Amino acid sequence: MNKFSIIDLYGYKKYKYLNKIIRRTLKMENVRNSFFELIFIDDVKMHQMNKEYRGIDRSTDVLSFAFEDNAKLRYNTRQLGQIYISIPKMQEQARAYQHSEKRELAFLTVHGLLHLLGYDHTLGIEEEKKMFAKQELVLDGFRETKKKEDGDKKIL
């Protein structure tokens, strides 16, 4: 059985729909008996973490720390890792891309989870296409996260 914790250090509170999206992603990837954490933080903390762990002196939207990258660790349950999401950055990007906060938060969650599962869009165009296609497959399966259709006046 897969388990995950959502830790809201930011106080966002509007994320219950992510449970379905996370379960769909894990099912699509045939992941069983795993655990990971999704942690919502502010931009200041994200900036600090990005600088400390990646050497990049600015904030970012999502950071994933995959525990399975360390081959020495062995567990009966797959300890996938932790995903940190900056809620202010997510909100900024939702406005910039002209879609809902639900879609952006779901996108960042799926994106981070796929990183924990070994996908890395920075390795080249083919890996990027594969990862982004999986993200869209998950997101387009939910009313809350569908993209705005041509002719729609309402952004979901």
Rosetta blueprint (number, residue, H / E / L):
1 M L
2 N L
3 K E
4 F E
5 S E
6 I E
7 I E
8 D E
9 L L
10 Y L
11 G L
12 Y L
13 K L
14 K L
15 Y L
16 K L
17 Y L
18 L H
19 N H
20 K H
21 I H
22 I H
23 R H
24 R H
25 T H
26 L H
27 K H
28 M H
29 E L
30 N L
31 V L
32 R L
33 N L
34 S E
35 F E
36 F E
37 E E
38 L E
39 I E
40 F E
41 I E
42 D L
43 D H
44 V H
45 K H
46 M H
47 H H
48 Q H
49 M H
50 N H
51 K H
52 E H
53 Y H
54 R H
55 G L
56 I L
57 D L
58 R L
59 S L
60 T L
61 D L
62 V E
63 L E
64 S E
65 F E
66 A E
67 F H
68 E H
69 D H
70 N L
71 A L
72 K L
73 L L
74 R L
75 Y L
76 N L
77 T L
78 R E
79 Q E
80 L E
81 G E
82 Q E
83 I E
84 Y E
85 I E
86 S E
87 I H
88 P H
89 K H
90 M H
91 Q H
92 E H
93 Q H
94 A H
95 R H
96 A H
97 Y H
98 Q L
99 H L
100 S L
101 E H
102 K H
103 R H
104 E H
105 L H
106 A H
107 F H
108 L H
109 T H
110 V H
111 H H
112 G H
113 L H
114 L H
115 H H
116 L H
117 L L
118 G L
119 Y L
120 D L
121 H H
122 T H
123 L H
124 G L
125 I H
126 E H
127 E H
128 E H
129 K H
130 K H
131 M H
132 F H
133 A H
134 K H
135 Q H
136 E H
137 L H
138 V H
139 L H
140 D L
141 G L
142 F L
143 R H
144 E H
145 T H
146 K L
147 K L
148 K L
149 E L
150 D L
151 G L
152 D L
153 K L
154 K L
155 I L
156 L L
